[in-house]
Amino acid sequence: MSEALSIRVLLIEDDEDVRISTTQALNLAGFEVEAFASAEPARARISFGAPVIVVSDVRLPGLSGTDWLSEIHKIDAELPVVLVTGHGHIAMAVQAMREGAYDFVEKPFTSERLVAVVRHAFERRQLTLQVRALRDALDNWNGIQAVLIGRSTQMQQVRRTVMTLAETSADVLIYGETGTGKELVARCLHEQSERRRHHFVPLNCGGLPESLADSELFGHEAGAFTGANRTRVGKLEHAQGGTLFLDEIESMPMAVQIKFLRALQERSIERIGTNKSIPIDCRVVAASKDDLKLLSDQQKFRADLYYRIGVAFIELPPLRERREDIPLLFEHFTLLAAGRYGRAAPLLSSAQLADLMGYAWPGNVRELRNVADRFVLGLLGDRLTLARGADERAGGLANGLPQQMEHYERTVIVEELRRHKGDQAGTAAALGIARQTLHDKLRRLSITADQFRV
């Protein structure tokens, strides 16, 4: 259990023989132990967020284990305290658990029983500290980082591209699977540009009937056709000075593509029912889940329109290809859901986190947000994604166990590198592996430690 090197066990036991034997048992199980004969000397090791768990006898000289429990929880209510009690003090231990003790172990105990309890407490502390780190990161992020969330190399590149393009007037084509956040990226392009003072106008081409397309895009004059009782401003005109976002542009009818291309080329429109030309000045951001170049080669999308809007590209990776972002995104959505539903934000178990990391997420970020909502509402069991269907899960497990293990290994290594600001020696120690082993893993996983240095 090499990860235990990052979290220590504070053992408080006044019986020297028991203290020595307990320390040895925990050391053999992979835990780093700091042992004390009384609680008072160990007080200095307790602080909010300290990477420790406490194993303390109830009856101690001076400050008792139960009194120290109360003191600890005033400093950090989520710090696990395991109480060790004699046979005649079970009632006291039960009361202590009601007051916040993580668990208790009755003397005499086996090494296996103690190690099992400490391991569970260790995992809980590790998860608590990870969640706090995620929440701190979310609190400290601002601007585009707080909107396009992710630490992965892919999302860092997306943010850089957005910031670069936002300063220009170039039309942009965003590629990405359903649920990857294409509209969110389009809004970021708008908000980071000078056009943010004007309208951001979204239009889903997939829900645009050809019979209404002219009116939706170009507008109409009163009396232009039956039912046109008043003048209507179209989307292109409404986006004047701002941004027009066309989602699912691959679904735009061919006849509409011709008229839309002409409007883009001439930068002017004519409302239905008039010959008056109206100049337009808006940026067009289009999004598609399909390869428009391939569709144009197949004559399913106009090639001239593709080349007109396909000036700059942003490609959004599916969630399964940036798994290191899953914990941060899930915590973000959990906090949002907790605020929305008036609930406390629950804490993931290690099994639930592993489940999130192993799932293929065919619905991408949108599906992850849905699971976070259900998690906050208490509608899911111990496994967050398994219940979504064995066939679906078996068919989408990142191409098998080896790939899943690689994704998980990459996530753990990247998180430790970030925590140690790129220091390989510190990262290797935290992971419990030799520095050369870490070097080999970095090379195999194509991870550059220098990118985490500050």
C-alpha positions as CSV (number, residue, x, y, z in Angstrom):
1,M,0.0,0.0,0.0
2,S,2.6,2.5,-1.1
3,E,0.1,5.4,-1.3
4,A,0.0,5.3,2.6
5,L,3.4,7.1,2.5
6,S,1.6,10.4,1.9
7,I,-0.7,10.0,5.0
8,R,0.7,9.1,8.4
9,V,-0.9,7.2,11.3
10,L,-0.7,8.9,14.6
11,L,-0.7,6.1,17.2
12,I,-1.4,7.0,20.8
13,E,-0.9,4.1,23.2
14,D,0.5,4.3,26.7
15,D,1.4,0.5,27.0
16,E,4.9,0.3,25.5
17,D,4.6,-3.3,24.4
18,V,1.3,-2.7,22.7
19,R,2.6,0.5,21.1
20,I,5.6,-1.3,19.6
21,S,3.7,-4.3,18.3
22,T,0.9,-2.1,16.8
23,T,3.5,0.1,15.1
24,Q,5.1,-3.0,13.6
25,A,1.8,-4.4,12.3
26,L,0.9,-1.1,10.7
27,N,4.4,-0.7,9.2
28,L,4.2,-4.2,7.7
29,A,0.9,-3.2,6.1
30,G,2.6,-0.2,4.4
31,F,1.6,2.6,6.7
32,E,3.9,5.3,8.0
33,V,3.4,5.5,11.8
34,E,4.3,8.1,14.4
35,A,3.8,6.7,17.9
36,F,3.2,8.5,21.2
37,A,2.7,7.4,24.8
38,S,0.1,10.2,25.4
39,A,-2.1,12.6,23.4
40,E,-0.4,15.8,24.5
41,P,2.8,15.5,22.4
42,A,0.7,14.6,19.4
43,R,-1.4,17.7,19.5
44,A,1.1,19.6,17.4
45,R,0.5,17.2,14.5
46,I,-3.2,18.1,14.2
47,S,-4.3,20.9,11.9
48,F,-7.0,21.4,9.4
49,G,-6.2,19.3,6.3
50,A,-3.3,17.5,8.0
51,P,-2.4,14.3,6.1
52,V,-2.9,12.1,9.1
53,I,-5.4,9.7,10.7
54,V,-5.4,9.0,14.5
55,V,-5.5,5.6,16.3
56,S,-5.8,6.3,20.0
57,D,-6.4,4.3,23.1
58,V,-9.4,5.5,25.1
59,R,-7.8,5.4,28.5
60,L,-4.6,7.5,28.5
61,P,-2.6,9.4,31.1
62,G,-3.7,13.0,31.0
63,L,-6.0,13.8,28.1
64,S,-8.3,10.8,27.3
65,G,-8.9,9.5,23.8
66,T,-12.6,10.6,23.9
67,D,-11.6,14.1,25.1
68,W,-9.0,14.3,22.4
69,L,-11.5,13.2,19.8
70,S,-13.7,16.2,20.7
71,E,-10.6,18.5,20.5
72,I,-9.6,17.1,17.1
73,H,-13.0,17.5,15.6
74,K,-13.1,21.2,16.6
75,I,-10.0,21.6,14.4
76,D,-11.0,19.2,11.5
77,A,-14.4,17.4,11.8
78,E,-13.5,15.1,8.9
79,L,-10.2,13.8,10.3
80,P,-10.7,10.0,11.0
81,V,-10.1,9.0,14.7
82,V,-10.1,5.3,15.5
83,L,-10.5,4.5,19.2
84,V,-9.0,1.5,20.8
85,T,-10.9,0.3,23.9
86,G,-10.8,-2.4,26.5
87,H,-13.6,-4.9,26.9
88,G,-15.3,-3.0,29.6
89,H,-15.6,0.2,27.7
90,I,-17.7,-0.7,24.7
91,A,-20.6,1.6,25.7
92,M,-18.1,4.4,25.9
93,A,-16.8,3.6,22.4
94,V,-20.3,3.4,21.0
95,Q,-21.0,6.9,22.4
96,A,-17.8,8.2,21.0
97,M,-18.8,7.0,17.5
98,R,-22.0,8.9,17.9
99,E,-19.9,11.9,18.6
100,G,-17.8,11.5,15.5
101,A,-15.3,8.7,16.0
102,Y,-14.6,6.9,12.7
103,D,-14.5,3.4,14.3
104,F,-13.3,1.5,17.3
105,V,-11.2,-1.6,17.9
106,E,-11.7,-3.7,21.0
107,K,-8.7,-5.2,22.9
108,P,-7.4,-7.7,22.4
109,F,-7.4,-7.3,18.6
110,T,-5.8,-9.1,15.7
111,S,-3.4,-7.3,13.3
112,E,-5.8,-8.1,10.5
113,R,-8.7,-6.3,12.2
114,L,-6.6,-3.2,13.1
115,V,-5.1,-3.0,9.5
116,A,-8.6,-3.3,7.9
117,V,-10.0,-0.4,10.0
118,V,-7.0,1.8,9.5
119,R,-7.0,1.1,5.8
120,H,-10.6,2.2,5.5
121,A,-9.8,5.3,7.6
122,F,-6.8,6.0,5.4
123,E,-8.9,5.8,2.2
124,R,-11.5,8.1,3.7
125,R,-8.9,10.7,4.6
126,Q,-7.3,10.4,1.2
127,L,-10.6,11.1,-0.5
128,T,-11.4,14.0,1.8
129,L,-8.1,15.7,1.1
130,Q,-8.5,15.1,-2.6
131,V,-12.0,16.6,-2.6
132,R,-10.8,19.6,-0.7
133,A,-7.9,20.1,-3.1
134,L,-10.4,19.9,-6.0
135,R,-12.7,22.4,-4.4
136,D,-9.8,24.7,-3.7
137,A,-8.8,24.5,-7.3
138,L,-12.3,25.3,-8.4
139,D,-12.5,28.3,-6.0
140,N,-9.2,29.7,-7.2
141,W,-9.9,29.4,-10.9
142,N,-11.3,32.3,-12.7
143,G,-12.0,33.5,-16.2
144,I,-12.0,30.9,-18.9
145,Q,-10.5,28.3,-16.5
146,A,-13.6,28.5,-14.4
147,V,-15.8,27.8,-17.5
148,L,-13.8,25.3,-19.6
149,I,-12.8,23.1,-16.7
150,G,-10.0,20.6,-17.0
151,R,-6.3,20.1,-16.2
152,S,-5.7,17.7,-19.1
153,T,-3.3,18.6,-21.9
154,Q,-6.3,18.6,-24.3
155,M,-8.3,21.1,-22.3
156,Q,-5.3,23.4,-21.8
157,Q,-4.9,23.4,-25.6
158,V,-8.6,24.2,-26.1
159,R,-8.4,27.1,-23.7
160,R,-5.3,28.5,-25.5
161,T,-7.0,28.2,-28.9
162,V,-10.1,29.9,-27.6
163,M,-8.1,32.8,-26.2
164,T,-6.1,33.1,-29.4
165,L,-9.2,33.1,-31.7
166,A,-11.3,35.3,-29.4
167,E,-9.0,38.2,-30.3
168,T,-9.8,37.8,-34.0
169,S,-13.0,38.1,-36.2
170,A,-12.4,34.7,-37.8
171,D,-15.4,32.3,-38.1
172,V,-14.8,29.1,-36.2
173,L,-15.9,25.5,-36.6
174,I,-16.1,23.4,-33.4
175,Y,-15.9,19.6,-33.7
176,G,-17.0,17.3,-30.9
177,E,-19.2,14.4,-29.9
178,T,-22.6,15.0,-28.5
179,G,-22.3,16.3,-24.9
180,T,-18.7,17.5,-25.1
181,G,-19.6,21.2,-24.6
182,K,-19.5,22.8,-28.0
183,E,-22.0,25.6,-27.1
184,L,-20.0,26.3,-24.0
185,V,-16.9,26.8,-26.1
186,A,-18.8,29.0,-28.5
187,R,-20.0,31.2,-25.6
188,C,-16.4,31.4,-24.3
189,L,-15.3,32.6,-27.7
190,H,-18.0,35.3,-27.5
191,E,-17.4,36.3,-23.9
192,Q,-13.6,36.6,-24.4
193,S,-13.9,38.8,-27.4
194,E,-14.9,42.4,-28.0
195,R,-18.2,41.2,-29.3
196,R,-19.4,40.3,-25.7
197,R,-21.1,43.7,-25.5
198,H,-23.6,42.4,-28.1
199,H,-25.8,39.4,-28.5
200,F,-24.8,35.7,-28.5
201,V,-27.5,34.1,-30.6
202,P,-27.7,30.3,-30.7
203,L,-29.6,28.3,-33.3
204,N,-29.9,24.6,-33.6
205,C,-29.9,23.7,-37.3
206,G,-31.2,20.2,-36.4
207,G,-34.5,21.6,-35.3
208,L,-34.8,24.0,-38.2
209,P,-37.6,23.1,-40.7
210,E,-36.7,24.2,-44.2
211,S,-40.1,26.0,-44.5
212,L,-39.2,28.2,-41.5
213,A,-35.4,28.5,-42.2
214,D,-35.6,31.7,-44.2
215,S,-37.7,33.5,-41.6
216,E,-35.5,32.2,-38.7
217,L,-32.2,33.2,-40.3
218,F,-33.1,36.3,-42.4
219,G,-36.4,37.6,-40.9
220,H,-39.5,38.8,-42.7
221,E,-41.5,41.9,-43.2
222,A,-45.1,42.2,-42.1
223,G,-47.5,40.8,-44.7
224,A,-44.7,38.9,-46.5
225,F,-46.7,35.7,-46.3
226,T,-49.9,34.4,-44.6
227,G,-49.5,34.7,-40.9
228,A,-46.7,37.3,-41.0
229,N,-48.6,39.8,-39.0
230,R,-45.5,41.8,-38.0
231,T,-41.9,42.4,-38.9
232,R,-39.5,39.7,-37.6
233,V,-35.8,40.2,-37.1
234,G,-33.9,37.1,-38.1
235,K,-31.0,35.5,-36.2
236,L,-28.3,37.0,-38.4
237,E,-29.6,40.5,-37.9
238,H,-30.2,39.9,-34.2
239,A,-26.6,38.9,-33.8
240,Q,-25.4,42.3,-35.2
241,G,-22.1,43.1,-33.6
242,G,-22.1,39.8,-31.7
243,T,-21.9,36.1,-32.4
244,L,-24.2,33.7,-34.2
245,F,-23.8,30.1,-33.0
246,L,-25.1,27.4,-35.4
247,D,-25.2,24.0,-33.7
248,E,-25.5,20.8,-35.7
249,I,-24.8,22.7,-38.9
250,E,-24.4,19.4,-40.7
251,S,-28.2,19.2,-40.5
252,M,-28.8,22.5,-42.3
253,P,-31.0,21.8,-45.4
254,M,-29.1,22.2,-48.7
255,A,-31.4,25.0,-50.0
256,V,-30.7,27.0,-46.8
257,Q,-27.0,26.4,-47.1
258,I,-27.0,28.2,-50.5
259,K,-28.8,31.3,-49.1
260,F,-26.7,31.3,-45.9
261,L,-23.4,31.1,-47.9
262,R,-24.5,34.1,-50.0
263,A,-25.3,36.1,-46.8
264,L,-21.8,35.3,-45.4
265,Q,-20.0,36.2,-48.6
266,E,-21.9,39.5,-49.1
267,R,-22.2,40.2,-45.4
268,S,-25.8,41.4,-46.0
269,I,-29.3,39.9,-45.9
270,E,-32.7,40.7,-47.3
271,R,-35.7,40.0,-45.1
272,I,-38.5,38.1,-46.8
273,G,-40.9,40.5,-48.4
274,T,-38.4,43.3,-49.2
275,N,-35.6,43.9,-51.6
276,K,-33.8,46.2,-49.1
277,S,-30.3,45.0,-48.3
278,I,-29.3,45.0,-44.6
279,P,-25.6,44.9,-43.8
280,I,-24.6,42.4,-41.1
281,D,-21.6,42.2,-38.9
282,C,-21.6,39.1,-36.8
283,R,-19.1,36.3,-36.1
284,V,-20.3,32.8,-37.1
285,V,-19.3,29.9,-34.9
286,A,-20.6,26.6,-36.2
287,A,-20.5,23.2,-34.4
288,S,-20.8,19.7,-35.8
289,K,-20.4,16.2,-34.5
290,D,-19.6,15.0,-38.0
291,D,-16.6,15.6,-40.3
292,L,-17.9,18.3,-42.6
293,K,-15.0,17.8,-45.1
294,L,-16.0,14.2,-45.4
295,L,-19.7,15.1,-45.8
296,S,-18.7,17.7,-48.5
297,D,-16.7,15.0,-50.4
298,Q,-19.8,12.9,-50.2
299,Q,-21.9,15.8,-51.5
300,K,-24.0,15.8,-48.3
301,F,-22.8,19.3,-47.3
302,R,-21.8,22.2,-49.6
303,A,-18.1,22.3,-50.1
304,D,-18.1,26.1,-50.7
305,L,-19.9,26.6,-47.4
306,Y,-17.5,24.3,-45.6
307,Y,-14.5,26.3,-46.9
308,R,-16.2,29.5,-46.0
309,I,-16.8,28.6,-42.3
310,G,-13.9,26.2,-41.9
311,V,-11.3,28.9,-41.3
312,A,-10.3,28.1,-37.8
313,F,-11.0,24.8,-35.9
314,I,-11.5,23.7,-32.3
315,E,-11.7,20.0,-31.6
316,L,-13.2,19.0,-28.3
317,P,-11.9,15.6,-27.0
318,P,-14.5,13.1,-25.6
319,L,-14.4,12.6,-21.9
320,R,-13.0,9.1,-22.2
321,E,-9.8,10.6,-23.7
322,R,-9.3,13.1,-20.8
323,R,-10.1,10.9,-17.8
324,E,-7.8,12.9,-15.5
325,D,-10.4,15.7,-15.7
326,I,-13.3,13.5,-14.4
327,P,-12.7,14.0,-10.7
328,L,-12.5,17.8,-11.1
329,L,-15.6,18.0,-13.3
330,F,-17.6,15.7,-11.2
331,E,-16.8,17.7,-8.1
332,H,-17.8,20.9,-9.9
333,F,-21.1,19.4,-11.0
334,T,-21.7,18.0,-7.5
335,L,-21.2,21.4,-5.9
336,L,-23.5,23.0,-8.5
337,A,-26.2,20.3,-7.9
338,A,-25.9,20.7,-4.1
339,G,-26.5,24.4,-4.3
340,R,-29.4,23.9,-6.7
341,Y,-31.2,21.3,-4.7
342,G,-30.3,22.7,-1.2
343,R,-28.4,19.5,-0.3
344,A,-25.0,18.9,1.3
345,A,-22.4,17.9,-1.3
346,P,-21.7,14.2,-0.6
347,L,-18.3,12.6,-0.7
348,L,-17.4,9.9,-3.1
349,S,-16.1,6.5,-1.9
350,S,-13.0,5.0,-3.5
351,A,-15.2,2.4,-5.3
352,Q,-17.4,5.1,-6.7
353,L,-14.4,7.1,-7.9
354,A,-13.0,4.0,-9.6
355,D,-16.3,3.5,-11.2
356,L,-16.3,7.0,-12.6
357,M,-12.8,6.6,-13.9
358,G,-13.5,3.2,-15.6
359,Y,-16.8,4.1,-17.4
360,A,-16.7,5.1,-21.1
361,W,-19.0,8.1,-20.8
362,P,-20.7,7.8,-24.2
363,G,-22.8,10.9,-23.3
364,N,-19.6,12.8,-22.3
365,V,-19.7,15.8,-20.0
366,R,-23.5,16.1,-20.2
367,E,-23.9,12.5,-19.0
368,L,-21.3,13.2,-16.2
369,R,-23.4,16.1,-15.0
370,N,-26.5,14.0,-15.0
371,V,-24.8,11.4,-12.8
372,A,-23.6,14.2,-10.4
373,D,-27.2,15.4,-10.1
374,R,-28.5,12.0,-9.3
375,F,-25.6,11.4,-6.9
376,V,-26.5,14.5,-4.9
377,L,-30.2,13.6,-4.8
378,G,-29.3,10.1,-3.4
379,L,-30.7,8.2,-6.3
380,L,-27.7,6.1,-7.0
381,G,-26.2,3.1,-5.1
382,D,-22.6,2.3,-4.3
383,R,-21.8,2.0,-8.0
384,L,-22.6,5.2,-9.9
385,T,-22.4,3.9,-13.5
386,L,-22.8,0.1,-13.3
387,A,-26.6,0.4,-12.9
388,R,-26.8,2.2,-16.3
389,G,-26.6,-1.2,-18.1
390,A,-24.2,-4.0,-18.1
391,D,-24.2,-4.2,-21.9
392,E,-23.5,-0.5,-22.3
393,R,-20.7,-0.6,-19.7
394,A,-19.1,-3.8,-21.2
395,G,-19.2,-2.2,-24.7
396,G,-17.5,1.0,-23.7
397,L,-14.8,0.3,-21.2
398,A,-12.1,2.3,-23.0
399,N,-11.2,-0.7,-25.1
400,G,-10.5,-3.1,-22.3
401,L,-8.8,-3.4,-18.9
402,P,-5.2,-2.5,-20.0
403,Q,-6.4,0.8,-21.4
404,Q,-8.5,1.5,-18.3
405,M,-5.4,0.8,-16.1
406,E,-3.3,3.1,-18.2
407,H,-5.8,5.9,-17.9
408,Y,-6.0,5.5,-14.2
409,E,-2.2,5.3,-13.8
410,R,-1.8,8.5,-15.9
411,T,-4.4,10.3,-13.7
412,V,-2.6,9.3,-10.5
413,I,0.8,10.3,-11.8
414,V,-0.3,13.6,-13.2
415,E,-2.1,14.6,-10.0
416,E,1.1,13.9,-7.9
417,L,3.3,15.7,-10.4
418,R,1.0,18.7,-10.2
419,R,0.9,18.5,-6.4
420,H,4.8,18.4,-6.3
421,K,5.1,21.1,-9.0
422,G,6.9,18.8,-11.4
423,D,9.5,17.5,-8.8
424,Q,10.1,13.9,-9.8
425,A,11.8,12.9,-6.6
426,G,8.9,14.1,-4.5
427,T,6.4,12.5,-6.9
428,A,8.2,9.2,-6.8
429,A,8.3,9.2,-3.0
430,A,4.6,10.0,-2.8
431,L,3.8,7.2,-5.2
432,G,6.1,4.8,-3.3
433,I,8.1,3.9,-6.4
434,A,11.7,4.4,-7.4
435,R,12.6,7.5,-9.3
436,Q,13.8,5.4,-12.3
437,T,10.5,3.6,-12.3
438,L,8.7,6.9,-12.4
439,H,10.9,8.1,-15.3
440,D,10.1,5.0,-17.3
441,K,6.4,5.5,-16.7
442,L,6.6,9.1,-17.8
443,R,8.3,8.1,-21.0
444,R,5.8,5.3,-21.7
445,L,2.8,7.6,-21.0
446,S,4.3,10.6,-22.9
447,I,4.1,12.8,-19.8
448,T,6.5,15.7,-19.5
449,A,7.2,16.7,-15.9
450,D,8.4,20.1,-16.8
451,Q,4.9,21.3,-17.7
452,F,4.0,21.1,-14.0
453,R,6.8,23.3,-12.8
454,V,5.9,26.8,-11.6
